[in-house]
Amino acid sequence: MTALLTIILSFIGALVCGLMPSSAHRRIRWVALAVAAAGLAVSMVCCLNYSGGDFADLVKADWIPSLGIGFITGYDGISLPLLLVTGLVAVCGVLFSWTLETRANQFYAFYFALIGGVYGVFLSLDLFLLFVFYEIAVVPKYFLIAIWGGARRQFAAMKLVLYSFGGSALVLLGMLAVFFLAQDATSGKALETFSLLDLQQHGEVPREAQQWIFPLIFVGFAIMAGMWPFHTWAPTGHVAAPTAASMLLAGVVMKLGAYGCLRVAVGLLPAGAQAWAPWVAVVAIINIVYGALVALKQDDFKYVIGYSSVSHMGFVLLGIATLNLTGMTGAVLQMFSHGVIGALLFALVGTVIYSRTKTRMLDELHRLIDRMPGIAWVFIVASLASMGLPGFSGFISELYVLIGTWESESLSGWIVGGAGLGILLTFGYTLVKIHEAFFRERKTSDPGDAEISYPAMTLPEKIGVAILLGSALLIGLCPWLLTDKISPSLELMLERFPPN
Amino acid sequence: MDYQQLLLALLPDLLVVVALFAALGVDYSRLRGSRLAKRYEVACQISAAGLIAGLAVLVLQIAGTMPVMDSTADGQLVLNTGTLTLKALLYAMGLGVLPLAKRDHITPQVSEYFALLLLATLGMGFVVTSRNLLGAFVALELVSLSLYAMTVLNQARRASAEAALKYLTFGAVASGFLLFGLSYLYGATGQLDLTQMTGLTDEPVLVLAYLLIFVGLGFKLALAPFHLWAPDVYQNAPTPVAGWIGSGSKIAAAALLIALLQPVVDAPNPKLKEALIPALAALAVLSMVVGNLGALRQTNLKRLLAYSAIANAGYLLVGVVAFSAAGNTSVIFYILVYSLASLGAFGVVAVLTDTLGRDAEINDFNGCWKTTPGLAVAFLIFVLSLAGIPPLAGFLGKFYLFFAAIGAAPEAASWHDGFYWLVAFALIMSVVSLYYYLRVLKAFLVAPADDGAAIAPSKIGWAAGVTLCVLALAVVALGLWPEPLLGLLRN
């Protein structure tokens, strides 16, 4: 029951915040912080209580038995890191929106509805329930972006939602196919259940059917993970969204897609995964390289981070495509790592820097290293962490993915080469953009505010940075904290793979 | 025939008829010279009392504490849990229309307005409980004629008269087609009782009969290409009436379609089924395309809801083509939850625009989140349910339709077998539909209040408020906990 509290608390939080008067924005932010922190605390308790391998904390109840739908929740080593990252980003999202006043009650109502949906996806062990939570997480995004967003917010919000629902349509079709085609592995009888537990443990979808169901479900989820060529919602959405929403988008929502790919597409359709893995790897490489190249060309600081997210999600997809323990562990770790670092970068650019400079265009920024030294150094450290600096979690996860790719027999050496190229390009754009943003003098002649120093970070901002950067550092130094939980669960999943 | 039993079985209907005459009588005699507001109030109260009494008896009948006869001669009345539940829900929704109709004093013919509402409700109750070709047809005509008359009630509007004329002519032609189809069906089987028709085969005359029936009911359900009346009628009829056309009459027509197709489902020979599937699938695809693409360009909210109704009728057929018990249950469940949401959406529009004095454009609702937050939230729930977003009932309804369609050929193992293509098409179209639903919600919830808003919130009134609350709660509750209703409908 413990884990369910995350979902319940979030939805109650949404209701409470929504019912408070918008003039009480000071009280609302404390309520929001408390709700988010409670969610984080529950995820941490789950993490401490979990001892490896199989699903824990199972809750099973009938929901719509006539359609084979149950209410089944629980978590394992794959969902745990994601629960944690959701909690972390939720807390920091509130901290970085500390000054928000307009329609604050509605903001946090949508915010916590989204977070409740996200927790729900990570905890669902019934395909239908997972889909329901997945869709619950979509609609609030529209309102968060359309109401509180920046330039072109209506367009970006609509685009994001239509892409999301396009993906869910594919998933729903695949889901129905799985329901009707899955048989009991021993008796060959039709299972007719949406329970992920039953489907994974003794279900089997006929091999030929897996060949066409896998791409449906995988692509459906991967759209949300920012897979090329369906990634274009991500940069526009991230850029137009208010800070807290873009933190959630980059930190958590994109992970929903990747989690669905791993848990549902690969977990239920191993034969399909084996057949399609080389193609997934190719797309992942395109994601990594293309994302990095486009990031290099951007003038808007937020777009740089947006495309770097696309690039980093490529590593998650690549890790999944390896279909071996090392690579997939790397994928899950990368989900965590990009979750915290991506959210941090968006927070820094979207709130900390933008609220002071009032511009995000790189060629309008002027020697920020002198004018906001503290913030600049924090940002530099964060982007180096994102680049894969040893000591931070990004390094470990990308290393795992690369080794996994190298070990994988089904993926050719070209893939490893492509990933290597991607890493080089990541170094490239990170350093170039750091230079452009913080060390360069403005190209245009400026009207005299060039020497003004900006105020230092406020307390909530400092705490947010400390939490996110601290967790990236902690996992970078002690990766076994997570890998010890991730690997046994992945091993269980891989055991069920048919021999190649 | 045991008349005492028949009397008991028809007690709900009798109570409604009594209320109908009471409303007319009181309005004509005692309230002759009274103020309009007073007359509306009294007529509404009497009608409500009748429906509530009828509803109470129906609940007793469903619960089994009051004996009902299983079936009368020739299947004129088939009263089982499923049909009685439908009838009860129709009465309940009819009850919900009353406070909406009371708010806006569109016509001095007060008691006729409410009598027609009750007549339509009565007719719907008969349509869903009758399994006799003639009985069901007459009941459906009772519904249609009441609705034609109600469309034209607002005599101050020329457009209203034009829409009613269009509705009447189209509807009359449709009834002709339906009657033709029914008579061929009777001719081929020699039966009026649908429960007695067994062993249908794919004789050409039967195929023709069903095609004619599809045309006739296609008009009533607003399926493309028989949808042309819908946008005008939805836009120009008084808003509560449009809501009732878009919900109650849809339930009646869909239930009749399912009842008429039941012999095909039960027939041991699947040939007739196979002959009818292409026609139904074509209607489904066409309706989804016309409805969803048509709605994209609408600026008038009620017209947009009309196109959305066309699209939803298309989804409905996805469950019909399954030709299975699950498919039939899914169709009834879907039309119920669709109607709840549609009635709710019209209710919100009615409450917000009855003082506006003209047709409401989508932009008129800008900033409702600030001026009328409760209504905005209710509207959010109704529209998201129409769009099929979980955890609302609309999603489950759609899911069940698709589930039934794929389940019709569960062993189909490749994507080009079974109804995967039809479900895929419906899913793509639901993604398209999201665009226009969100555009409406944008006005209600996103746009700032000073941005061209023309809605001055008037007093909602407790009855209308309660109605909208109950509808919204029903939409949420049926999404979270559909099993009890599904259980009742399966019987």
Boltz contact constraints between the chains, C-beta under 6 A:
constraints:
  - contact:
      token1: [A, 64]
      token2: [B, 483]
      max_distance: 6.0
  - contact:
      token1: [A, 132]
      token2: [B, 390]
      max_distance: 6.0
  - contact:
      token1: [A, 132]
      token2: [B, 391]
      max_distance: 6.0
  - contact:
      token1: [A, 135]
      token2: [B, 389]
      max_distance: 6.0
  - contact:
      token1: [A, 135]
      token2: [B, 390]
      max_distance: 6.0
  - contact:
      token1: [A, 139]
      token2: [B, 389]
      max_distance: 6.0
  - contact:
      token1: [A, 146]
      token2: [B, 446]
      max_distance: 6.0
  - contact:
      token1: [A, 147]
      token2: [B, 446]
      max_distance: 6.0
  - contact:
      token1: [A, 165]
      token2: [B, 431]
      max_distance: 6.0
  - contact:
      token1: [A, 165]
      token2: [B, 434]
      max_distance: 6.0
  - contact:
      token1: [A, 166]
      token2: [B, 431]
      max_distance: 6.0
  - contact:
      token1: [A, 169]
      token2: [B, 427]
      max_distance: 6.0
  - contact:
      token1: [A, 169]
      token2: [B, 431]
      max_distance: 6.0
  - contact:
      token1: [A, 173]
      token2: [B, 424]
      max_distance: 6.0
  - contact:
      token1: [A, 176]
      token2: [B, 406]
      max_distance: 6.0
  - contact:
      token1: [A, 180]
      token2: [B, 406]
      max_distance: 6.0
  - contact:
      token1: [A, 180]
      token2: [B, 410]
      max_distance: 6.0
  - contact:
      token1: [A, 206]
      token2: [B, 413]
      max_distance: 6.0
  - contact:
      token1: [A, 209]
      token2: [B, 413]
      max_distance: 6.0
  - contact:
      token1: [A, 212]
      token2: [B, 415]
      max_distance: 6.0
